[in-house]
Amino acid sequence: MAMTNYRADFPILNTRINGEPLTYLDSAATSQKPQAVIDALVACYQHDNANVHRGVYTLAAQATDQYEAVRDQVAAFINAPQRETVFFTRSTTESLNWVAQTYGEQFIGPQDEIVLTVMEHHSNLVPWQQLAIRKHAKLRYIGLTSDGQLDMDAAKRLITAKTKLVAVAETSNVLGVTNPIKALAALAHQNGAIIVVDGAQAVAHQPVDVQALDADFYAFSGHKMLAPTGIGVLYGKLDLLKQLTPAEFGGEMIDNVTQQTTIFAAIPQRFEAGTPNISGVIGLGAAITYLQQVGWSTIEAQEAQLTERLLNGLLKMDGVTVYGPHDLALHGPVVAFNLNGVHPHDVATGLDMAGVEVRAGHHCAQPLMAYLQTSATVRASVMFYNTPAEIDRLLTALAEVKEFFQS
Protein backbone atom coordinates (compact mmCIF):
# COMPACT_ATOMS: atom_id res chain seq x y z
CA MET A 1 0.00 0.00 0.00
CA ALA A 2 1.36 3.43 -0.97
CA MET A 3 1.63 5.75 2.01
CA THR A 4 0.12 9.23 2.14
CA ASN A 5 2.44 11.94 3.45
CA TYR A 6 0.76 14.08 6.12
CA ARG A 7 3.86 16.03 7.18
CA ALA A 8 2.67 19.24 5.54
CA ASP A 9 -0.27 19.34 7.97
CA PHE A 10 2.12 19.57 10.96
CA PRO A 11 4.14 22.81 10.94
CA ILE A 12 6.69 21.69 13.53
CA LEU A 13 7.84 18.83 11.32
CA ASN A 14 9.41 21.36 8.93
CA THR A 15 11.92 22.48 11.56
CA ARG A 16 15.53 21.33 11.94
CA ILE A 17 17.27 19.93 15.01
CA ASN A 18 21.04 20.27 15.30
CA GLY A 19 21.12 21.23 11.64
CA GLU A 20 19.28 18.07 10.60
CA PRO A 21 15.65 17.54 9.53
CA LEU A 22 13.46 16.83 12.54
CA THR A 23 12.64 13.14 12.82
CA TYR A 24 10.08 13.02 15.60
CA LEU A 25 9.67 9.52 17.00
CA ASP A 26 8.28 10.27 20.45
CA SER A 27 4.55 10.51 19.78
CA ALA A 28 3.86 8.10 22.66
CA ALA A 29 4.99 10.91 24.97
CA THR A 30 3.06 13.60 23.12
CA SER A 31 1.89 13.88 19.54
CA GLN A 32 2.53 16.84 17.30
CA LYS A 33 -0.37 19.11 16.41
CA PRO A 34 -1.81 19.65 12.92
CA GLN A 35 -2.48 23.16 11.65
CA ALA A 36 -6.22 22.48 11.98
CA VAL A 37 -5.87 22.12 15.76
CA ILE A 38 -3.64 25.18 16.03
CA ASP A 39 -6.17 27.18 14.00
CA ALA A 40 -9.00 26.03 16.26
CA LEU A 41 -7.11 27.26 19.35
CA VAL A 42 -6.39 30.62 17.75
CA ALA A 43 -10.01 31.01 16.62
CA CYS A 44 -11.23 30.14 20.12
CA TYR A 45 -9.28 33.03 21.64
CA GLN A 46 -9.82 35.45 18.77
CA HIS A 47 -13.55 34.97 18.28
CA ASP A 48 -15.21 32.85 20.98
CA ASN A 49 -13.42 33.48 24.28
CA ALA A 50 -15.88 33.49 27.17
CA ASN A 51 -16.53 31.34 30.20
CA VAL A 52 -18.92 28.42 29.76
CA HIS A 53 -22.13 27.57 31.65
CA ARG A 54 -22.25 31.05 33.21
CA GLY A 55 -23.18 34.07 31.13
CA VAL A 56 -26.48 34.60 29.34
CA TYR A 57 -24.88 36.89 26.76
CA THR A 58 -24.27 35.73 23.18
CA LEU A 59 -20.51 35.18 23.38
CA ALA A 60 -20.85 32.99 26.49
CA ALA A 61 -23.66 31.02 24.86
CA GLN A 62 -21.49 30.42 21.77
CA ALA A 63 -18.59 29.19 23.90
CA THR A 64 -20.89 26.90 25.89
CA ASP A 65 -22.44 25.47 22.74
CA GLN A 66 -19.00 24.71 21.27
CA TYR A 67 -17.79 23.16 24.52
CA GLU A 68 -20.83 20.91 24.86
CA ALA A 69 -20.70 19.98 21.15
CA VAL A 70 -17.27 18.46 21.79
CA ARG A 71 -18.72 16.35 24.58
CA ASP A 72 -21.14 14.91 22.01
CA GLN A 73 -18.22 14.45 19.61
CA VAL A 74 -16.15 12.57 22.20
CA ALA A 75 -19.09 10.38 23.16
CA ALA A 76 -19.54 9.38 19.52
CA PHE A 77 -15.77 8.90 19.07
CA ILE A 78 -15.61 6.24 21.80
CA ASN A 79 -19.20 5.02 21.32
CA ALA A 80 -20.32 6.04 24.80
CA PRO A 81 -24.00 5.19 25.33
CA GLN A 82 -24.90 8.65 26.70
CA ARG A 83 -23.20 12.04 26.52
CA GLU A 84 -23.56 12.27 30.33
CA THR A 85 -21.05 9.45 30.72
CA VAL A 86 -18.23 11.66 29.36
CA PHE A 87 -16.56 14.41 31.35
CA PHE A 88 -13.39 16.45 30.94
CA THR A 89 -10.30 16.36 33.15
CA ARG A 90 -6.74 17.62 32.78
CA SER A 91 -5.23 14.29 31.69
CA THR A 92 -5.31 10.51 31.84
CA THR A 93 -3.45 10.84 35.14
CA GLU A 94 -6.12 13.04 36.68
CA SER A 95 -8.87 10.78 35.35
CA LEU A 96 -7.36 7.69 36.94
CA ASN A 97 -6.71 9.51 40.21
CA TRP A 98 -10.34 10.67 40.13
CA VAL A 99 -11.57 7.06 39.96
CA ALA A 100 -9.29 6.09 42.84
CA GLN A 101 -10.42 9.06 44.94
CA THR A 102 -14.13 8.49 44.31
CA TYR A 103 -14.98 4.89 43.49
CA GLY A 104 -11.92 3.58 45.31
CA GLU A 105 -12.58 5.55 48.48
CA GLN A 106 -16.26 4.58 48.51
CA PHE A 107 -16.07 0.89 47.60
CA ILE A 108 -12.59 -0.53 48.36
CA GLY A 109 -12.10 -1.83 51.90
CA PRO A 110 -9.60 -3.76 54.02
CA GLN A 111 -8.40 -7.03 52.48
CA ASP A 112 -10.10 -6.26 49.15
CA GLU A 113 -7.86 -6.94 46.17
CA ILE A 114 -6.90 -4.65 43.31
CA VAL A 115 -5.43 -6.39 40.26
CA LEU A 116 -2.95 -4.54 38.03
CA THR A 117 -0.45 -5.61 35.39
CA VAL A 118 3.32 -5.26 35.59
CA MET A 119 3.27 -3.14 32.42
CA GLU A 120 1.26 -0.26 33.87
CA HIS A 121 2.34 3.35 33.55
CA HIS A 122 2.82 4.94 36.97
CA SER A 123 -0.41 6.88 36.37
CA ASN A 124 -2.32 3.60 36.49
CA LEU A 125 -0.29 2.13 39.32
CA VAL A 126 0.59 4.72 41.97
CA PRO A 127 -3.04 5.87 42.56
CA TRP A 128 -4.04 2.26 43.28
CA GLN A 129 -0.94 1.66 45.36
CA GLN A 130 -1.74 4.70 47.50
CA LEU A 131 -5.41 3.69 47.74
CA ALA A 132 -4.36 0.22 48.90
CA ILE A 133 -2.20 1.77 51.60
CA ARG A 134 -5.04 4.01 52.81
CA LYS A 135 -7.69 1.30 52.72
CA HIS A 136 -5.50 -1.64 53.77
CA ALA A 137 -6.30 -3.42 50.51
CA LYS A 138 -3.99 -5.77 48.60
CA LEU A 139 -2.39 -5.35 45.19
CA ARG A 140 -1.98 -8.25 42.78
CA TYR A 141 0.03 -8.07 39.55
CA ILE A 142 -0.49 -10.00 36.32
CA GLY A 143 2.82 -10.89 34.67
CA LEU A 144 3.86 -11.44 31.07
CA THR A 145 4.38 -14.39 28.77
CA SER A 146 7.81 -15.06 27.30
CA ASP A 147 6.99 -13.00 24.21
CA GLY A 148 5.85 -9.94 26.16
CA GLN A 149 2.09 -10.40 26.10
CA LEU A 150 -0.14 -10.27 29.15
CA ASP A 151 -0.32 -13.68 30.81
CA MET A 152 -4.05 -14.43 30.65
CA ASP A 153 -3.64 -17.74 32.48
CA ALA A 154 -2.22 -15.76 35.40
CA ALA A 155 -5.08 -13.26 35.05
CA LYS A 156 -7.61 -16.06 35.47
CA ARG A 157 -5.88 -17.14 38.68
CA LEU A 158 -5.50 -13.64 40.14
CA ILE A 159 -8.94 -12.20 39.40
CA THR A 160 -11.15 -13.84 42.01
CA ALA A 161 -14.12 -13.12 44.25
CA LYS A 162 -11.74 -11.07 46.42
CA THR A 163 -11.03 -8.71 43.51
CA LYS A 164 -12.88 -5.41 43.60
CA LEU A 165 -11.10 -3.57 40.78
CA VAL A 166 -8.92 -4.41 37.77
CA ALA A 167 -6.81 -1.60 36.27
CA VAL A 168 -5.08 -2.13 32.94
CA ALA A 169 -3.65 -0.21 29.99
CA GLU A 170 -5.28 -0.97 26.68
CA THR A 171 -1.89 -0.55 24.99
CA SER A 172 1.47 -0.59 26.78
CA ASN A 173 3.55 2.58 26.48
CA VAL A 174 6.73 0.46 26.53
CA LEU A 175 6.00 -2.94 24.99
CA GLY A 176 3.56 -1.73 22.35
CA VAL A 177 1.29 -4.69 23.03
CA THR A 178 -2.49 -4.25 23.07
CA ASN A 179 -4.19 -6.09 25.90
CA PRO A 180 -7.42 -8.16 25.63
CA ILE A 181 -9.63 -5.67 27.46
CA LYS A 182 -12.90 -7.39 26.64
CA ALA A 183 -11.67 -10.71 28.05
CA LEU A 184 -10.31 -9.00 31.17
CA ALA A 185 -13.60 -7.15 31.61
CA ALA A 186 -15.47 -10.44 31.45
CA LEU A 187 -13.20 -11.93 34.13
CA ALA A 188 -13.67 -8.88 36.33
CA HIS A 189 -17.43 -8.81 35.98
CA GLN A 190 -17.78 -12.53 36.55
CA ASN A 191 -16.13 -11.95 39.91
CA GLY A 192 -18.10 -8.85 40.85
CA ALA A 193 -15.28 -6.41 40.14
CA ILE A 194 -15.06 -3.38 37.86
CA ILE A 195 -12.42 -2.68 35.22
CA VAL A 196 -10.63 0.66 34.77
CA VAL A 197 -8.86 1.12 31.42
CA ASP A 198 -5.97 3.46 30.65
CA GLY A 199 -6.56 4.26 26.98
CA ALA A 200 -3.83 6.90 26.59
CA GLN A 201 -1.80 4.87 24.08
CA ALA A 202 -4.80 3.48 22.19
CA VAL A 203 -7.19 6.27 21.22
CA ALA A 204 -4.99 7.83 18.52
CA HIS A 205 -4.15 4.54 16.83
CA GLN A 206 -7.28 2.40 16.67
CA PRO A 207 -11.06 2.70 17.05
CA VAL A 208 -12.23 2.58 20.66
CA ASP A 209 -15.69 1.30 21.55
CA VAL A 210 -16.20 1.46 25.31
CA GLN A 211 -19.45 -0.49 25.07
CA ALA A 212 -17.88 -3.33 23.11
CA LEU A 213 -14.95 -3.40 25.55
CA ASP A 214 -17.44 -3.33 28.46
CA ALA A 215 -15.13 -0.92 30.30
CA ASP A 216 -16.51 0.50 33.53
CA PHE A 217 -14.17 3.48 33.33
CA TYR A 218 -12.01 4.52 30.37
CA ALA A 219 -9.45 7.35 30.57
CA PHE A 220 -7.38 9.12 27.92
CA SER A 221 -5.50 12.35 27.16
CA GLY A 222 -5.88 14.79 24.29
CA HIS A 223 -2.19 15.54 23.84
CA LYS A 224 -1.39 12.00 22.66
CA MET A 225 -4.06 12.26 19.94
CA LEU A 226 -3.08 15.57 18.26
CA ALA A 227 -4.94 17.81 20.75
CA PRO A 228 -3.43 20.33 23.19
CA THR A 229 -1.89 19.43 26.52
CA GLY A 230 -3.94 19.82 29.68
CA ILE A 231 -7.12 18.17 28.44
CA GLY A 232 -8.25 14.67 29.35
CA VAL A 233 -11.39 12.58 29.23
CA LEU A 234 -12.97 10.12 31.62
CA TYR A 235 -15.82 7.86 30.57
CA GLY A 236 -17.77 5.99 33.22
CA LYS A 237 -20.85 3.80 33.15
CA LEU A 238 -23.82 5.89 34.19
CA ASP A 239 -24.99 3.57 36.96
CA LEU A 240 -21.53 3.83 38.54
CA LEU A 241 -21.26 7.61 38.15
CA LYS A 242 -24.62 8.05 39.88
CA GLN A 243 -23.18 6.43 43.00
CA LEU A 244 -20.14 8.69 43.28
CA THR A 245 -19.50 11.85 45.24
CA PRO A 246 -17.47 14.47 43.32
CA ALA A 247 -13.73 14.61 43.96
CA GLU A 248 -13.60 18.41 43.72
CA PHE A 249 -16.02 21.10 44.81
CA GLY A 250 -16.61 24.69 43.78
CA GLY A 251 -18.19 26.73 41.05
CA GLU A 252 -20.47 25.38 38.36
CA MET A 253 -20.78 21.86 39.78
CA ILE A 254 -23.72 22.79 42.00
CA ASP A 255 -27.46 23.14 41.72
CA ASN A 256 -28.05 24.96 44.99
CA VAL A 257 -25.87 26.03 47.93
CA THR A 258 -26.93 27.25 51.36
CA GLN A 259 -24.73 28.06 54.33
CA GLN A 260 -24.93 24.47 55.52
CA THR A 261 -25.83 22.28 52.52
CA THR A 262 -25.11 21.75 48.83
CA ILE A 263 -27.12 20.04 46.11
CA PHE A 264 -24.87 19.01 43.25
CA ALA A 265 -25.62 19.63 39.59
CA ALA A 266 -26.62 16.80 37.29
CA ILE A 267 -24.01 14.44 35.79
CA PRO A 268 -21.58 15.24 34.15
CA GLN A 269 -21.43 18.89 35.27
CA ARG A 270 -21.17 17.87 38.92
CA PHE A 271 -17.77 16.36 38.11
CA GLU A 272 -16.35 19.47 36.37
CA ALA A 273 -15.73 21.96 39.18
CA GLY A 274 -14.48 25.42 38.27
CA THR A 275 -13.61 26.92 34.93
CA PRO A 276 -12.60 24.05 32.61
CA ASN A 277 -9.89 24.03 29.95
CA ILE A 278 -12.26 25.46 27.35
CA SER A 279 -9.68 25.96 24.60
CA GLY A 280 -8.31 22.48 25.27
CA VAL A 281 -11.75 21.00 24.76
CA ILE A 282 -12.16 22.95 21.50
CA GLY A 283 -8.73 21.72 20.38
CA LEU A 284 -9.71 18.15 21.26
CA GLY A 285 -12.76 18.47 19.04
CA ALA A 286 -10.60 19.70 16.16
CA ALA A 287 -8.18 16.81 16.70
CA ILE A 288 -11.00 14.25 16.56
CA THR A 289 -12.29 15.84 13.36
CA TYR A 290 -8.81 15.64 11.83
CA LEU A 291 -8.31 12.00 12.85
CA GLN A 292 -11.67 11.07 11.37
CA GLN A 293 -10.81 12.85 8.12
CA VAL A 294 -7.60 10.82 7.84
CA GLY A 295 -9.58 7.68 8.70
CA TRP A 296 -8.82 4.63 10.81
CA SER A 297 -8.01 2.43 7.82
CA THR A 298 -5.28 4.84 6.73
CA ILE A 299 -3.96 5.42 10.24
CA GLU A 300 -3.73 1.73 11.08
CA ALA A 301 -2.24 0.73 7.72
CA GLN A 302 0.42 3.43 7.72
CA GLU A 303 1.43 2.88 11.31
CA ALA A 304 1.64 -0.88 10.72
CA GLN A 305 4.00 -0.33 7.79
CA LEU A 306 6.17 2.06 9.78
CA THR A 307 6.24 -0.23 12.82
CA GLU A 308 7.16 -3.22 10.65
CA ARG A 309 10.04 -1.30 9.08
CA LEU A 310 11.26 -0.17 12.51
CA LEU A 311 10.86 -3.54 14.22
CA ASN A 312 12.50 -5.51 11.41
CA GLY A 313 15.38 -3.02 11.16
CA LEU A 314 16.12 -3.27 14.87
CA LEU A 315 15.84 -7.07 14.96
CA LYS A 316 18.35 -7.35 12.11
CA MET A 317 20.92 -5.22 13.89
CA ASP A 318 23.52 -7.06 15.97
CA GLY A 319 23.80 -6.00 19.58
CA VAL A 320 20.27 -4.66 19.88
CA THR A 321 17.74 -6.05 22.37
CA VAL A 322 14.07 -5.43 21.50
CA TYR A 323 11.54 -5.69 24.33
CA GLY A 324 8.00 -6.94 23.88
CA PRO A 325 6.57 -9.05 21.05
CA HIS A 326 8.68 -9.50 17.92
CA ASP A 327 5.59 -10.43 15.92
CA LEU A 328 4.18 -7.39 14.12
CA ALA A 329 0.66 -8.77 14.52
CA LEU A 330 1.04 -8.31 18.29
CA HIS A 331 2.82 -4.97 18.14
CA GLY A 332 1.48 -1.44 18.24
CA PRO A 333 3.43 1.65 17.10
CA VAL A 334 5.78 1.69 20.13
CA VAL A 335 9.11 -0.16 20.15
CA ALA A 336 11.46 -0.25 23.15
CA PHE A 337 15.04 -1.40 22.70
CA ASN A 338 18.57 -1.15 24.03
CA LEU A 339 21.96 -1.08 22.35
CA ASN A 340 24.00 -3.59 24.30
CA GLY A 341 26.68 -1.99 26.47
CA VAL A 342 25.50 1.58 25.83
CA HIS A 343 23.31 3.52 28.24
CA PRO A 344 19.94 4.49 26.74
CA HIS A 345 20.60 8.17 27.47
CA ASP A 346 23.82 8.00 25.45
CA VAL A 347 21.96 6.36 22.58
CA ALA A 348 19.25 9.01 22.66
CA THR A 349 21.83 11.80 22.77
CA GLY A 350 23.64 10.34 19.77
CA LEU A 351 20.37 10.05 17.85
CA ASP A 352 19.47 13.62 18.80
CA MET A 353 22.65 14.87 17.14
CA ALA A 354 21.24 13.44 13.91
CA GLY A 355 17.88 15.15 14.50
CA VAL A 356 16.21 11.90 15.57
CA GLU A 357 14.09 12.44 18.68
CA VAL A 358 13.33 9.36 20.81
CA ARG A 359 12.62 8.79 24.48
CA ALA A 360 15.15 7.23 26.85
CA GLY A 361 14.53 6.25 30.45
CA HIS A 362 12.11 4.16 32.47
CA HIS A 363 9.04 5.64 30.69
CA CYS A 364 7.15 6.02 33.98
CA ALA A 365 7.07 2.23 34.21
CA GLN A 366 9.73 1.30 36.76
CA PRO A 367 8.03 -1.93 37.91
CA LEU A 368 8.07 -3.07 34.28
CA MET A 369 11.75 -2.15 33.96
CA ALA A 370 12.50 -4.25 37.03
CA TYR A 371 10.45 -7.11 35.56
CA LEU A 372 12.47 -6.85 32.32
CA GLN A 373 15.69 -6.70 34.35
CA THR A 374 16.82 -3.37 32.98
CA SER A 375 16.86 0.14 34.43
CA ALA A 376 15.87 1.93 31.24
CA THR A 377 15.30 1.55 27.51
CA VAL A 378 15.28 3.62 24.35
CA ARG A 379 11.77 4.01 22.94
CA ALA A 380 10.81 4.95 19.39
CA SER A 381 7.12 5.57 18.76
CA VAL A 382 5.57 6.29 15.39
CA MET A 383 2.41 7.94 14.17
CA PHE A 384 0.79 8.11 10.76
CA TYR A 385 2.53 11.43 10.05
CA ASN A 386 5.92 9.73 10.07
CA THR A 387 7.54 8.41 6.88
CA PRO A 388 9.63 5.36 5.91
CA ALA A 389 12.57 7.72 5.31
CA GLU A 390 12.42 8.76 8.97
CA ILE A 391 12.58 5.14 10.11
CA ASP A 392 15.60 4.64 7.89
CA ARG A 393 17.18 7.79 9.35
CA LEU A 394 16.77 6.33 12.85
CA LEU A 395 18.32 3.01 11.84
CA THR A 396 21.24 4.71 10.09
CA ALA A 397 21.88 7.01 13.05
CA LEU A 398 21.67 4.06 15.45
CA ALA A 399 24.27 2.17 13.44
CA GLU A 400 26.54 5.22 13.68
CA VAL A 401 26.00 5.44 17.44
CA LYS A 402 26.84 1.76 17.74
CA GLU A 403 30.03 2.17 15.74
CA PHE A 404 31.07 5.18 17.82
CA PHE A 405 30.68 3.41 21.15
CA GLN A 406 32.04 0.06 20.03
CA SER A 407 35.05 1.25 18.03
Secondary structure, 3 states (H helix, E strand, C coil): CCCCCCHHHCHHHHCEECCEECEECECCCCCCCCHHHHHHHHHHHHHCCCCCCCCCCHHHHHHHHHHHHHHHHHHHHCCCCCHHHEEEECCHHHHHHHHHHHHHHHHCCCCCEEEEECCCCHHHCHHHHHHHHHHCCEEEEECECCCCCECHHHHHHHCCCCEEEEEEECECCCCCCECCHHHHHHHHHHCCCEEEEECCCCCCCCCCCHHHHCCCEEEEECHHHCCCCCCEEEEECHHHHCCCCCCCCCCCCEEEECCCCEEECCCCHHHCCCCCCHHHHHHHHHHHHHHHHHCHHHHHHHHHHHHHHHHHHHHCCCCEEEECCCCHHHCCCEEEEEECCCCHHHHHHHHHHCCEECEEECCCCHHHHHHHCCCCEEEEECCCCCCHHHHHHHHHHHHHHHHHHHC
